[in-house]
């Protein structure tokens, strides 16, 4: 399994879109985030504009740039610009890392 696939599987598990690990109880809930980790993630999200937060929330739900553009009534090129700014502001290198940070901050459930 490639690293990017492994990260995607991890993200899907954390978001509840994939079955749990083998042998895991189906009733086992995800571990709660540590308060310090959540606070640090929220502090990083404070650097974003409200519109960038809207884009990030949809990105964290797995939406494509085209879907985000349709949902927020903006051009896809504008979404791409927002995504680039989000990645830079958060200090991450890809959408998966941004989505995980949003999840840690409680931006998505």
PyMOL commands that set and color helices and strands:
alter all, ss='L'
color gray80, all
select helices_A, chain A and resi 3-15+35-45+50-60+65-72+76-90+95-105
alter helices_A, ss='H'
color red, helices_A
deselect
rebuild
show_as cartoon
